[in-house]
Amino acid sequence: MICLEEENRAAIHGVVKFPDGCPVKDAVVKLFEKESKCKLKPITFAFTDECGQFLFGVDSCKDYVIKVFFYHPEHMPPSPPPHCKKDDNDCDYKEYS
């Protein structure tokens, strides 16, 4: 007979999908611990499998944020227009995501 001790384990599991519902293979999923309202501490990362799934073992007493990164030209928005610098002091720019 095997006796197992009770443990407090928790996990974050999810599936990454394209807007059309197809799973995203090989996306990078990053796990951050939320240290304060505006501060995130990177913990680890994982790649999604062929079904778009990922899994992290976590401490149930902490708050976490996940971010997903993936590049595929077919699923990218159009590129923004280029910005032409007028001179070295020109720092007018827009960020696109």
C-alpha positions in Angstrom: 0.0 0.0 0.0 1.2 3.5 -0.9 0.2 6.4 1.4 0.4 9.9 0.0 0.5 13.0 2.0 -2.0 15.7 1.2 -0.4 18.6 -0.7 -1.6 22.1 -1.6 -0.9 22.1 -5.4 -2.4 24.4 -7.9 -2.0 24.8 -11.7 -2.8 27.2 -14.4 -3.9 25.5 -17.6 -5.2 27.0 -20.8 -5.6 26.7 -24.5 -4.4 29.3 -27.0 -6.5 29.6 -30.2 -6.5 31.7 -33.3 -9.6 33.9 -33.8 -11.0 31.1 -36.1 -10.9 28.6 -33.2 -7.9 26.6 -34.4 -5.3 25.8 -31.8 -2.0 27.7 -31.8 1.0 25.3 -31.7 4.4 26.6 -30.4 3.1 29.9 -28.9 5.2 31.2 -26.0 3.2 31.5 -22.8 5.0 33.5 -20.1 4.1 33.3 -16.4 4.6 36.3 -14.2 4.0 36.7 -10.5 2.1 39.8 -9.6 4.2 41.5 -7.0 2.2 44.7 -6.8 -0.4 46.5 -8.9 2.1 47.5 -11.5 5.0 45.2 -11.0 5.3 41.7 -12.6 8.1 39.3 -11.8 8.9 36.8 -14.6 8.7 33.2 -13.3 8.9 30.8 -16.3 7.6 30.1 -19.7 6.2 27.2 -21.8 5.4 26.5 -25.4 1.9 25.4 -26.4 1.5 21.8 -27.7 -0.1 20.7 -31.0 -3.5 21.3 -29.3 -2.6 24.8 -28.1 -2.4 23.7 -24.5 -0.1 24.9 -21.8 0.3 24.1 -18.0 2.1 25.7 -15.1 2.4 24.4 -11.6 1.9 27.4 -9.2 1.7 28.4 -5.6 -2.0 28.8 -4.8 -1.3 31.7 -2.4 0.1 34.0 -5.1 -1.4 36.1 -7.9 -0.2 35.5 -11.5 -0.5 37.0 -14.9 0.1 35.2 -18.2 1.1 36.7 -21.5 1.0 34.9 -24.8 3.4 35.6 -27.7 3.1 34.2 -31.2 4.1 35.4 -34.7 2.4 34.2 -37.8 2.1 36.5 -40.8 -1.4 35.2 -41.7 -2.7 36.3 -38.3 -0.9 39.7 -38.0 -2.6 43.1 -38.4 -1.4 45.3 -41.2 1.9 47.1 -40.7 1.7 50.7 -39.5 2.9 53.4 -41.9 6.6 54.3 -41.5 7.5 57.3 -39.5 10.0 59.7 -41.1 12.3 61.4 -38.7 12.6 65.1 -39.3 15.9 65.5 -37.3 17.7 64.0 -34.3 15.3 65.7 -31.9 12.2 64.2 -33.5 10.9 61.7 -31.0 7.3 61.7 -32.1 6.3 58.1 -32.6 3.4 55.7 -32.1 3.6 52.3 -30.5 1.7 49.5 -32.3 0.9 46.1 -30.8 
